[in-house]
Amino acid sequence: MTIPEKRKFRRVGFDRGIDAWIMSIDGTWRLSCKMLDASVAGARLVPSSIDKLKEKEFFLLLSSTGLAYRRCELAWINGDEVGVKFLRMKR
């Protein structure tokens, strides 16, 4: 029996994960992570440390220079994986 998908947006998986970084909003800390999958609305990550994820909001940097990024909100933690929801910029 197949369990029906509850997500609104289709996720794209990455076999080996994509190298990325999590950075605090104020730029005081940064963690390396692997992005395992992503959709328009969010992503599933494996950060190098979950202990530093005490803040609800942070940036997901998709390039080492920080030119490609998304503002995120922590959605869930399950073992060494975390789920993030992408936040829209207020205009």
C-alpha positions in Angstrom: 0.0 0.0 0.0 1.4 3.4 -1.0 1.1 6.3 1.5 -0.3 9.4 -0.2 2.0 12.4 -0.5 0.8 15.3 1.7 3.2 17.9 0.5 1.9 20.7 -1.7 5.1 21.0 -3.8 7.2 18.2 -5.4 10.6 17.7 -3.9 13.8 17.1 -5.9 16.2 14.7 -4.2 20.0 14.8 -4.5 21.7 11.4 -4.3 24.9 12.6 -2.5 23.5 15.8 -1.1 24.6 19.3 -2.1 27.1 21.2 0.0 25.6 24.3 1.5 25.9 26.4 4.7 23.5 27.6 7.4 24.3 31.1 8.7 22.7 33.1 11.5 20.7 36.2 10.5 23.3 38.5 12.2 26.3 36.6 10.6 27.9 35.6 13.9 28.0 31.8 13.1 28.0 29.5 10.1 27.6 25.7 9.8 28.3 23.4 6.9 25.5 21.1 5.8 24.2 18.8 3.1 21.0 19.6 1.3 19.3 16.2 0.7 16.2 17.5 -1.1 14.4 20.7 -1.9 11.1 22.1 -3.2 9.8 25.6 -3.9 8.7 25.8 -0.2 11.6 24.2 1.7 14.4 21.7 2.1 15.7 18.8 4.1 19.2 19.3 5.5 21.9 17.5 7.5 23.9 20.1 9.4 27.4 19.5 10.8 25.9 20.3 14.2 22.4 20.6 15.4 23.5 22.1 18.8 24.0 25.5 17.2 20.5 25.6 15.6 19.0 27.5 18.5 17.6 30.2 16.4 14.2 29.8 14.6 15.3 31.9 11.5 18.6 31.7 9.6 20.0 31.8 6.0 20.7 28.8 3.8 23.7 29.7 1.7 23.9 27.8 -1.5 27.3 29.2 -2.6 30.5 29.6 -0.6 30.4 33.4 -1.5 26.9 33.8 -0.1 25.5 35.1 -3.4 22.8 32.5 -3.6 20.8 32.2 -0.4 17.3 31.7 1.0 16.0 33.0 4.3 14.6 30.0 6.3 12.6 29.0 9.3 13.3 25.8 11.2 10.3 23.5 10.6 11.4 20.3 12.3 14.3 18.2 13.7 14.5 14.4 13.3 17.7 12.9 14.5 20.5 14.5 12.5 18.2 15.9 9.8 16.3 19.2 9.9 13.5 20.6 7.7 13.4 24.2 6.8 10.6 26.4 5.3 11.7 29.1 2.9 10.5 32.5 3.9 9.4 35.1 1.4 11.0 38.5 1.4 8.5 41.2 2.5 8.3 44.0 -0.1 
